[in-house]
Amino acid sequence: MELNLSRKRQYYPIDPEAVAGLIADVQRKDGEIPWCEGEKTDNWDHIEAAMGLTIGGYRAEARRAFEWSASMQLDDGSWFASYKNGIPDERRRDANMSTYVAVGLFHYYMITQDVSFLKKMWGMVEGAIEFALDLQNGSGEVFWAILPDGEVDRMALLTGSSSIYMSLKCALAIADILGYKRPVWKESLHKLGNAVRYKPHRFNMTKSRYSMDWFYPILSGALTGIAAQKRINRYWKKFVIEGQGVRCVSDEPWITIAETSEFCIALSAMGNTTVAGFVFNWIFDKRYEDGAYWCGYTFPDMVIWPEEKMSWTNAVVLMAADVLYQYTPAHRLFDHGFWSGRF
């Protein structure tokens, strides 16, 4: 990893309520949060957007988002891959998209301490986790999805399995708060963590061009300490454009605000808060006049693409800002130290 830290570090203020308000403007009356006006909704990004609402103080709107997810959950604990206006669009059932509700709800609890809402949503969390664990292979990795014809797609994705690892931790934390014992979930968590750490050959390597495959094992806490730092160093030049941000994929000149923000969270989670602050400053001003953040842009020509104002992009910017500026008690959600020794 190489980064010029000689320049004075600056923190710029960000208004969580104003950015969250842009997410609230996209939310439909029934609680659904599409990518942007007129676009699809997937349950992972929908929950991410709800987390942005919570950070910004839009608690009622966040609860409506979780309630929408509960109302759309299928009998097996999953959701379809995407919806448009509440109608299923893609009928694949993705393990990772299902389990992320646990992260969103634990995040909501960290800010609100609302145990009653956790109790209300527990059935949704339990069903979602059980659905994903039914797709866990004996060697630990989680198969990607069940296809529309009912067949299991046995491809395992490193990014997806890493996200499920984080979801399992949050689900176990919720279970502990509510007084439920889930030893099978803990066993599954350890198996999944070992797969991410020690069995890279079990995952689809064609996805390694995506920066998320690089830092999600760290973001989730599956990789910590020296192992995390080695992974950061190994692929830094592949994905990081100094002064700009993080590429979405290694072979395209395209910086994305969401991936850069998530990378900042991963850096901070492992203790590199200073570096995270510098990287976040690169994207701080990449926003429209109304305060909504760009989805991404090309370099060096600086063409904004796509031009849509994505709800989930603005949410993850809020999450990164919360990590750096500590707006809410949830700023430690991804902190490796916060989770150390819990399970």
Backbone torsions as a table, in degrees:
resi	resn	phi	psi	omega
1	MET	NA	129.4	177.6
2	GLU	-129.3	126.4	179.6
3	LEU	-153.9	131.9	179.7
4	ASN	-78.3	106.5	-179.0
5	LEU	-101.5	12.3	-177.1
6	SER	-73.9	-23.7	178.4
7	ARG	-72.0	148.6	-179.6
8	LYS	-63.9	130.1	178.9
9	ARG	-75.9	135.6	178.9
10	GLN	-124.5	141.8	170.6
11	TYR	-109.8	129.0	179.9
12	TYR	-104.9	139.9	179.5
13	PRO	-68.6	146.7	174.9
14	ILE	-134.1	141.3	-176.4
15	ASP	-97.1	98.8	-176.6
16	PRO	-58.8	-38.4	-177.7
17	GLU	-65.0	-40.1	-178.6
18	ALA	-67.9	-44.3	-179.8
19	VAL	-67.1	-42.0	177.9
20	ALA	-63.8	-32.1	177.6
21	GLY	-61.0	-31.3	177.1
22	LEU	-68.2	-33.3	175.1
23	ILE	-69.1	-44.5	-179.6
24	ALA	-59.9	-32.7	179.3
25	ASP	-65.7	-27.8	-179.3
26	VAL	-84.2	-26.0	-175.3
27	GLN	-62.3	135.8	177.0
28	ARG	-80.2	164.5	-176.1
29	LYS	-61.0	-30.2	-178.7
30	ASP	-83.0	0.3	177.3
31	GLY	105.0	-15.1	-178.6
32	GLU	-65.4	137.4	178.0
33	ILE	-119.7	99.2	178.3
34	PRO	-72.8	169.3	177.3
35	TRP	-53.7	-46.7	175.6
36	CYS	-160.1	176.6	-177.4
37	GLU	-57.0	124.3	177.7
38	GLY	84.4	-2.4	-178.8
39	GLU	-99.2	179.6	-177.7
40	LYS	-77.4	169.6	173.6
41	THR	-124.5	131.6	167.4
42	ASP	-120.3	150.2	-168.7
43	ASN	-65.7	-30.7	179.3
44	TRP	-66.3	-53.4	-178.4
45	ASP	-69.1	-31.1	174.5
46	HIS	-59.9	-44.9	178.7
47	ILE	-68.3	-40.2	176.4
48	GLU	-57.5	-42.9	178.7
49	ALA	-63.8	-37.7	177.6
50	ALA	-63.0	-35.5	177.0
51	MET	-65.1	-37.5	174.9
52	GLY	-63.5	-40.6	176.7
53	LEU	-60.4	-41.7	-178.7
54	THR	-64.2	-43.7	178.6
55	ILE	-59.7	-39.4	-177.2
56	GLY	-81.9	1.2	177.3
57	GLY	91.3	6.2	179.1
58	TYR	-89.6	68.0	-172.3
59	ARG	-70.2	-41.6	179.2
60	ALA	-61.9	-40.6	178.8
61	GLU	-66.6	-38.5	177.5
62	ALA	-64.3	-42.8	178.5
63	ARG	-61.9	-39.7	177.9
64	ARG	-63.2	-33.7	177.5
65	ALA	-65.5	-44.9	178.1
66	PHE	-65.2	-38.7	178.9
67	GLU	-66.0	-34.3	175.0
68	TRP	-62.6	-44.9	178.3
69	SER	-59.2	-44.6	180.0
70	ALA	-60.7	-38.4	-178.6
71	SER	-71.1	-24.2	-177.3
72	MET	-97.6	-4.9	-177.3
73	GLN	-66.0	136.4	179.5
74	LEU	-80.9	166.8	-175.7
75	ASP	-62.0	-26.2	-179.6
76	ASP	-87.6	4.4	178.0
77	GLY	94.9	-1.2	-175.4
78	SER	-102.4	-179.7	170.2
79	TRP	-130.2	157.3	170.3
80	PHE	-68.7	158.3	-173.9
81	ALA	-62.8	-32.6	177.7
82	SER	-158.0	160.4	-179.5
83	TYR	-136.1	156.4	168.8
84	LYS	-131.5	117.7	-177.3
85	ASN	53.8	39.9	176.7
86	GLY	81.3	-0.8	-178.8
87	ILE	-103.4	129.7	-179.5
88	PRO	-55.9	134.4	180.0
89	ASP	-109.0	-61.6	173.7
90	GLU	-102.8	126.0	-171.8
91	ARG	-97.8	14.2	169.3
92	ARG	-68.9	147.5	177.5
93	ARG	-116.4	109.6	-169.5
94	ASP	-98.1	127.8	-178.1
95	ALA	-61.5	-45.4	-177.2
96	ASN	-65.3	-43.0	-179.7
97	MET	-64.7	-27.2	-179.2
98	SER	-76.0	-45.4	-170.6
99	THR	-75.0	-17.7	-172.8
100	TYR	-64.0	-13.9	176.8
101	VAL	-58.7	-30.5	-179.5
102	ALA	-66.5	-39.0	178.1
103	VAL	-64.5	-46.2	-179.0
104	GLY	-62.2	-41.2	-177.7
105	LEU	-72.7	-38.2	177.5
106	PHE	-67.5	-37.5	174.7
107	HIS	-59.2	-45.1	178.9
108	TYR	-61.1	-42.3	179.6
109	TYR	-64.8	-41.3	-179.5
110	MET	-58.0	-33.2	-178.8
111	ILE	-85.7	-40.3	-170.8
112	THR	-101.8	-21.7	-173.1
113	GLN	57.2	31.0	-176.3
114	ASP	-89.4	90.1	-178.7
115	VAL	-69.5	-35.0	-178.4
116	SER	-61.3	-36.4	179.0
117	PHE	-71.7	-36.0	174.0
118	LEU	-58.9	-44.3	179.4
119	LYS	-60.9	-41.8	-179.4
120	LYS	-63.5	-35.3	-175.9
121	MET	-95.6	-0.2	-174.8
122	TRP	-58.7	-42.9	-179.3
123	GLY	-58.6	-37.6	177.3
124	MET	-64.6	-45.2	-179.9
125	VAL	-62.7	-47.7	-178.0
126	GLU	-59.9	-45.4	179.0
127	GLY	-63.1	-41.1	-179.2
128	ALA	-64.6	-43.4	-179.8
129	ILE	-66.6	-42.9	-179.9
130	GLU	-62.6	-37.5	177.3
131	PHE	-59.5	-47.1	-177.8
132	ALA	-67.4	-41.0	-176.8
133	LEU	-69.7	-23.0	172.5
134	ASP	-66.4	-18.3	179.1
135	LEU	-100.5	7.4	179.7
136	GLN	-82.0	130.2	178.6
137	ASN	-78.2	160.9	180.0
138	GLY	-61.2	-26.3	179.2
139	SER	-86.1	2.1	170.1
140	GLY	112.3	-35.7	-177.2
141	GLU	-69.5	158.4	-179.4
142	VAL	-108.4	127.5	178.1
143	PHE	-65.0	150.2	-168.6
144	TRP	-62.7	-52.6	-167.4
145	ALA	-165.2	168.1	166.7
146	ILE	-104.4	125.1	-176.0
147	LEU	-75.8	165.0	-178.1
148	PRO	-56.3	-27.6	179.3
149	ASP	-84.2	2.1	177.9
150	GLY	94.1	-6.0	178.6
151	GLU	-79.6	145.6	176.6
152	VAL	-82.4	125.5	171.4
153	ASP	-82.0	109.6	-171.7
154	ARG	-83.9	12.4	172.4
155	MET	-72.0	133.9	176.2
156	ALA	-109.7	132.0	-177.7
157	LEU	-109.3	132.2	-178.1
158	LEU	-64.4	-43.9	178.7
159	THR	-61.2	-48.1	-178.4
160	GLY	-63.4	-44.9	179.5
161	SER	-65.5	-36.4	176.7
162	SER	-63.5	-42.5	178.2
163	SER	-63.6	-39.8	177.6
164	ILE	-63.5	-35.2	176.6
165	TYR	-58.4	-45.9	177.6
166	MET	-64.4	-40.7	-180.0
167	SER	-63.3	-40.2	178.4
168	LEU	-62.8	-41.7	177.4
169	LYS	-59.1	-45.8	-178.7
170	CYS	-67.5	-38.3	177.9
171	ALA	-63.7	-40.7	177.2
172	LEU	-66.2	-37.4	176.9
173	ALA	-63.6	-42.1	177.3
174	ILE	-63.3	-44.2	178.8
175	ALA	-58.0	-43.4	179.1
176	ASP	-61.8	-42.6	179.4
177	ILE	-61.0	-38.9	-176.8
178	LEU	-88.5	-2.9	176.2
179	GLY	84.0	21.3	178.9
180	TYR	-99.4	140.6	176.4
181	LYS	-100.2	129.9	-180.0
182	ARG	-134.1	69.2	-178.1
183	PRO	-62.1	-32.1	178.9
184	VAL	-66.1	-37.5	177.6
185	TRP	-63.9	-40.7	179.1
186	LYS	-63.5	-42.1	177.7
187	GLU	-61.8	-42.2	178.8
188	SER	-64.7	-37.4	177.5
189	LEU	-60.6	-46.5	-179.2
190	HIS	-65.5	-40.2	177.8
191	LYS	-63.7	-42.3	-179.8
192	LEU	-66.7	-42.6	178.0
193	GLY	-61.4	-40.9	178.2
194	ASN	-65.2	-36.3	178.3
195	ALA	-64.5	-44.7	179.8
196	VAL	-64.1	-40.3	-175.8
197	ARG	-77.0	-40.8	-166.0
198	TYR	-120.4	-5.0	-174.5
199	LYS	-129.9	56.4	-177.8
200	PRO	-59.5	-25.3	-179.2
201	HIS	-68.1	-13.2	-179.8
202	ARG	-80.7	-6.5	-175.2
203	PHE	-111.5	154.5	-178.5
204	ASN	-68.2	111.2	-173.8
205	MET	-78.3	-12.1	178.8
206	THR	-67.3	-15.6	-179.8
207	LYS	-88.1	0.8	-175.7
208	SER	-69.4	-10.1	175.3
209	ARG	-75.4	-13.6	178.7
210	TYR	-86.7	132.9	-178.5
211	SER	-63.1	-28.2	179.3
212	MET	-60.8	-34.9	176.7
213	ASP	-62.8	-26.5	178.4
214	TRP	-73.5	-52.6	-169.2
215	PHE	-103.7	-10.2	-179.3
216	TYR	-64.6	-34.9	174.6
217	PRO	-59.6	-27.9	178.2
218	ILE	-84.3	-44.0	178.5
219	LEU	-54.9	-39.6	-176.7
220	SER	-79.2	-16.3	-176.4
221	GLY	87.2	5.7	175.1
222	ALA	-68.2	-34.5	173.7
223	LEU	-110.4	128.9	179.4
224	THR	-135.6	173.7	171.3
225	GLY	58.1	-137.1	-176.3
226	ILE	-61.3	-40.2	-179.6
227	ALA	-61.8	-40.3	178.4
228	ALA	-65.7	-44.5	-179.1
229	GLN	-64.3	-38.6	178.0
230	LYS	-63.2	-38.2	-180.0
231	ARG	-68.7	-40.1	176.2
232	ILE	-58.9	-49.9	-176.5
233	ASN	-63.0	-39.6	-172.5
234	ARG	-63.4	-37.3	-172.8
235	TYR	-115.8	12.1	-178.0
236	TRP	-55.2	-52.7	-176.0
237	LYS	-68.3	-22.7	179.6
238	LYS	-69.2	-34.0	-171.5
239	PHE	-119.4	-24.4	-173.3
240	VAL	-96.4	127.6	172.7
241	ILE	-107.9	107.2	-173.4
242	GLU	-60.6	134.9	-178.3
243	GLY	86.0	-8.0	-177.2
244	GLN	-118.8	-59.8	-176.5
245	GLY	150.4	-152.2	-175.1
246	VAL	-111.6	131.6	175.0
247	ARG	-65.7	148.5	170.0
248	CYS	-71.4	-48.1	176.5
249	VAL	-129.1	150.3	-171.4
250	SER	-69.5	-22.4	-173.2
251	ASP	-104.7	15.9	177.6
252	GLU	-131.5	142.6	179.6
253	PRO	-82.9	63.0	-172.3
254	TRP	-134.4	113.2	175.5
255	ILE	-90.2	134.1	176.3
256	THR	-117.5	137.8	-176.2
257	ILE	-69.1	-37.2	-179.0
258	ALA	-65.2	-49.4	-179.9
259	GLU	-63.1	-38.1	178.6
260	THR	-64.7	-41.6	179.2
261	SER	-65.5	-44.1	178.1
262	GLU	-63.3	-36.9	177.1
263	PHE	-63.1	-39.6	176.2
264	CYS	-60.4	-41.3	178.4
265	ILE	-63.7	-41.4	179.8
266	ALA	-63.5	-43.7	178.3
267	LEU	-60.7	-45.7	-179.9
268	SER	-65.9	-37.4	-179.0
269	ALA	-58.3	-35.5	-178.2
270	MET	-92.2	2.3	175.4
271	GLY	105.3	0.2	-178.8
272	ASN	-93.2	57.0	-175.3
273	THR	-66.7	-34.5	179.6
274	THR	-62.7	-47.3	178.3
275	VAL	-64.1	-41.2	178.5
276	ALA	-58.3	-40.1	179.2
277	GLY	-64.3	-40.5	177.5
278	PHE	-64.3	-45.0	-178.5
279	VAL	-64.3	-41.6	179.8
280	PHE	-62.7	-36.0	179.2
281	ASN	-62.3	-26.7	178.5
282	TRP	-63.5	-30.2	-174.8
283	ILE	-108.6	-2.1	-172.8
284	PHE	-56.1	-38.9	-174.8
285	ASP	-93.2	7.9	-177.8
286	LYS	-85.2	70.0	-175.5
287	ARG	-147.2	162.0	179.8
288	TYR	-81.0	173.8	-177.6
289	GLU	-62.3	-28.4	179.8
290	ASP	-82.7	0.5	177.9
291	GLY	96.3	-9.2	178.2
292	ALA	-71.5	138.2	-178.3
293	TYR	-82.7	144.9	173.7
294	TRP	-60.2	155.3	172.1
295	CYS	-76.8	-45.4	179.2
296	GLY	-170.7	175.8	179.0
297	TYR	-156.9	154.0	178.9
298	THR	-89.1	158.5	176.7
299	PHE	-135.6	148.1	7.9
300	PRO	-89.0	1.8	-173.1
301	ASP	-80.8	-9.7	174.3
302	MET	58.6	48.7	173.9
303	VAL	-93.8	123.1	178.6
304	ILE	-71.0	125.0	178.8
305	TRP	-156.9	134.2	-12.9
306	PRO	-72.3	168.4	-174.3
307	GLU	-88.7	-8.7	179.7
308	GLU	-63.5	148.5	178.1
309	LYS	-95.9	100.0	-172.0
310	MET	-81.3	131.2	179.3
311	SER	-60.8	-43.8	-176.0
312	TRP	-71.8	-29.1	175.2
313	THR	-63.4	-46.3	179.3
314	ASN	-64.9	-32.6	178.7
315	ALA	-66.3	-45.1	-176.5
316	VAL	-73.8	-26.8	170.6
317	VAL	-61.6	-42.7	177.1
318	LEU	-62.3	-39.4	179.5
319	MET	-65.2	-41.7	177.6
320	ALA	-65.7	-41.4	178.5
321	ALA	-63.4	-38.1	178.4
322	ASP	-62.9	-41.2	177.0
323	VAL	-59.7	-43.1	-174.8
324	LEU	-81.5	-37.6	-174.2
325	TYR	-104.2	-10.0	176.1
326	GLN	57.1	55.2	177.5
327	TYR	-69.1	-36.1	-172.4
328	THR	-131.5	165.4	175.5
329	PRO	-64.5	-12.9	-180.0
330	ALA	-83.3	5.5	-177.9
331	HIS	-64.9	-16.0	-179.3
332	ARG	-98.0	8.8	-174.2
333	LEU	-52.0	-42.4	-176.5
334	PHE	-98.7	-1.3	-176.3
335	ASP	-61.9	122.9	-178.9
336	HIS	-59.9	-36.2	178.9
337	GLY	-65.2	-34.5	179.5
338	PHE	-61.0	-36.6	-175.6
339	TRP	-93.2	-11.2	-173.2
340	SER	-57.6	125.0	175.9
341	GLY	80.1	0.0	-176.8
342	ARG	-70.4	-41.2	-175.5
343	PHE	-126.2	NA	NA
